[in-house]
Amino acid sequence: MRNLARVLRIVGLVLTSLFAAFGILFAAGYAFEDPGGWKGFALFACMVVPLAVLTWLARRHPAAGLRWVLVGAVLLLGWAVLELFVDLVDAPVLPMATLVLSVPAAVLGLRNARRGGELLLLIVAAPVVSVLARVLGEREGPPLGAALGGSTGVVVLPLLLFAGIFLVAAAVEPRHPAGSSDDSVTRSPSGAAR
């Protein structure tokens, strides 16, 4: 079962990373087209720089990476709630920020599958709140299927699936003895901490 859990964690990371890369490149294409120029480059950098920094932190300093991904997820949820009352920006901020946060969450999931799945669920909560509020708040608004067909839904549904992959990996992983965990200090074969 340990091998199956490892394979599922790797599959979750690869699928999340490929999906996020495709989504960000797709958005970058639009940004370079409209508004284009330096503004387009700045929008692209606003996606790629946080993605690179958070992914590096998640890989090299998992505790700090976890804290910053959690901060990002809470800010994203706050943005989603605020956007229900005020039209802040004419851009798909929620889906793009969700993609940016999903990769470091998946990197953290490579080390601890349950944590990665839970983080992905938390990150997806902001766009889900936005979609549900739009559907429930407008009497003549779009049906749920139409709302999920937009850029937000296109991002949410696959990420829910990827979160499920990490949670299944966590479920099939053998339990560790009390006091040990997946994200503890890596030990050498002799038992000494590296």
C-alpha positions as CSV (number, residue, x, y, z in Angstrom):
1,M,0.0,0.0,0.0
2,R,2.9,2.4,0.6
3,N,3.9,2.1,-3.1
4,L,0.3,2.9,-4.2
5,A,0.2,5.9,-1.9
6,R,3.5,7.2,-3.3
7,V,2.3,6.7,-6.8
8,L,-1.0,8.5,-6.0
9,R,0.9,11.4,-4.4
10,I,3.2,11.7,-7.5
11,V,0.2,11.5,-9.9
12,G,-1.6,14.2,-7.8
13,L,1.5,16.5,-8.0
14,V,2.0,16.0,-11.7
15,L,-1.7,16.5,-12.6
16,T,-2.0,19.6,-10.5
17,S,1.2,21.1,-11.9
18,L,0.4,20.4,-15.5
19,F,-3.1,21.8,-15.0
20,A,-1.9,24.9,-13.3
21,A,0.8,25.4,-15.9
22,F,-1.7,25.1,-18.7
23,G,-4.1,27.5,-17.0
24,I,-1.5,30.1,-16.3
25,L,-0.1,29.9,-19.8
26,F,-3.6,30.3,-21.2
27,A,-4.2,33.3,-19.0
28,A,-0.8,34.7,-20.0
29,G,-1.8,34.5,-23.6
30,Y,-4.8,36.7,-22.9
31,A,-2.7,39.1,-20.8
32,F,-0.1,39.6,-23.5
33,E,-2.9,40.2,-26.0
34,D,-5.1,42.5,-23.9
35,P,-3.8,44.7,-22.2
36,G,-0.5,43.6,-23.8
37,G,2.9,45.2,-23.5
38,W,4.3,45.9,-20.0
39,K,0.9,45.5,-18.4
40,G,0.5,42.0,-19.8
41,F,4.0,41.2,-18.7
42,A,3.2,42.6,-15.2
43,L,0.1,40.4,-15.0
44,F,2.1,37.3,-16.0
45,A,4.7,38.1,-13.4
46,C,2.0,38.5,-10.8
47,M,1.1,34.9,-11.4
48,V,4.5,33.3,-12.0
49,V,6.6,35.0,-9.3
50,P,4.3,34.0,-6.3
51,L,4.0,30.5,-7.9
52,A,7.8,30.1,-8.0
53,V,8.4,31.5,-4.5
54,L,5.6,29.5,-2.9
55,T,6.6,26.3,-4.7
56,W,10.3,26.7,-3.7
57,L,9.2,27.3,-0.1
58,A,7.0,24.3,-0.1
59,R,9.8,22.1,-1.4
60,R,12.7,23.5,0.6
61,H,11.1,24.8,3.8
62,P,7.8,22.9,4.2
63,A,6.7,24.6,7.4
64,A,7.1,28.1,6.0
65,G,5.6,27.0,2.7
66,L,2.6,25.6,4.6
67,R,2.1,28.9,6.5
68,W,2.3,31.0,3.3
69,V,-0.1,28.8,1.4
70,L,-2.5,29.0,4.3
71,V,-2.1,32.8,4.3
72,G,-2.8,32.8,0.6
73,A,-5.8,30.6,0.9
74,V,-7.3,32.9,3.7
75,L,-6.6,36.0,1.6
76,L,-8.2,34.3,-1.4
77,L,-11.3,33.5,0.6
78,G,-11.4,37.1,1.9
79,W,-11.1,38.4,-1.7
80,A,-14.0,36.1,-2.8
81,V,-16.3,37.4,0.0
82,L,-15.3,41.0,-0.7
83,E,-15.9,40.5,-4.4
84,L,-19.5,39.5,-3.6
85,F,-20.2,43.1,-2.5
86,V,-17.7,45.2,-4.6
87,D,-16.5,44.6,-8.1
88,L,-12.8,44.9,-7.4
89,V,-11.1,44.1,-10.7
90,D,-12.2,43.2,-14.2
91,A,-10.0,40.1,-14.3
92,P,-10.4,36.4,-13.3
93,V,-8.4,36.8,-10.1
94,L,-10.0,33.9,-8.2
95,P,-9.2,31.2,-10.7
96,M,-5.7,32.5,-11.4
97,A,-4.9,32.8,-7.7
98,T,-6.3,29.3,-7.1
99,L,-4.0,27.9,-9.7
100,V,-1.0,29.7,-8.2
101,L,-1.7,28.3,-4.8
102,S,-2.5,24.8,-6.0
103,V,1.0,23.9,-7.1
104,P,2.7,24.6,-3.7
105,A,-0.2,22.7,-2.0
106,A,0.5,19.7,-4.2
107,V,4.2,19.9,-3.5
108,L,3.4,19.8,0.2
109,G,1.1,16.9,-0.6
110,L,4.0,14.9,-2.0
111,R,5.4,14.9,1.6
112,N,2.1,14.6,3.4
113,A,-0.8,13.5,1.2
114,R,-3.6,14.3,3.7
115,R,-2.3,17.9,4.2
116,G,-2.0,18.4,0.4
117,G,-5.6,17.2,-0.2
118,E,-6.9,19.4,2.6
119,L,-5.0,22.4,1.4
120,L,-6.4,22.0,-2.1
121,L,-9.9,21.8,-0.7
122,L,-9.3,24.9,1.3
123,I,-7.9,26.7,-1.7
124,V,-10.9,25.7,-3.9
125,A,-13.3,26.9,-1.2
126,A,-12.9,30.6,-2.3
127,P,-14.0,30.0,-5.9
128,V,-16.8,27.6,-4.7
129,V,-18.1,30.3,-2.4
130,S,-18.1,32.8,-5.3
131,V,-19.9,30.5,-7.6
132,L,-22.5,29.4,-5.1
133,A,-23.1,33.0,-4.0
134,R,-23.6,34.1,-7.6
135,V,-26.1,31.2,-8.2
136,L,-28.0,31.5,-5.0
137,G,-27.9,35.3,-4.7
138,E,-29.4,36.1,-8.1
139,R,-33.0,35.0,-8.6
140,E,-32.6,35.0,-12.3
141,G,-28.9,34.2,-12.3
142,P,-27.2,31.4,-14.2
143,P,-27.9,27.8,-13.2
144,L,-25.2,26.0,-11.3
145,G,-24.1,24.1,-14.4
146,A,-23.6,27.4,-16.4
147,A,-21.8,29.0,-13.5
148,L,-19.4,26.1,-13.2
149,G,-18.8,26.3,-17.0
150,G,-17.0,29.6,-16.6
151,S,-13.3,30.1,-15.8
152,T,-13.9,29.5,-12.1
153,G,-15.7,26.2,-12.6
154,V,-13.1,25.1,-15.1
155,V,-10.5,25.5,-12.4
156,V,-12.5,24.2,-9.4
157,L,-13.7,20.9,-10.7
158,P,-10.2,19.4,-11.7
159,L,-8.7,20.7,-8.5
160,L,-11.4,18.9,-6.5
161,L,-10.4,15.7,-8.3
162,F,-6.7,16.3,-7.6
163,A,-7.5,16.9,-3.9
164,G,-9.4,13.6,-4.0
165,I,-6.3,11.8,-5.3
166,F,-4.2,13.2,-2.4
167,L,-6.9,12.2,0.1
168,V,-7.1,8.7,-1.3
169,A,-3.3,8.4,-1.1
170,A,-3.6,9.4,2.6
171,A,-6.3,6.8,3.2
172,V,-4.2,4.0,1.7
173,E,-1.0,4.9,3.4
174,P,0.0,2.7,6.3
175,R,-0.3,4.3,9.6
176,H,2.9,5.4,11.3
177,P,3.7,4.5,14.9
178,A,2.9,7.1,17.5
179,G,5.3,10.0,17.5
180,S,6.3,9.7,13.8
181,S,5.0,11.4,10.8
182,D,5.6,11.8,7.1
183,D,6.9,15.3,7.4
184,S,9.3,14.7,10.3
185,V,13.0,15.2,9.9
186,T,14.4,12.8,7.3
187,R,16.7,10.3,8.9
188,S,19.6,8.5,7.4
189,P,19.8,4.7,7.5
190,S,21.8,4.8,10.7
191,G,19.0,6.7,12.4
192,A,20.8,10.0,12.8
193,A,19.0,13.1,11.5
194,R,20.4,14.7,8.4
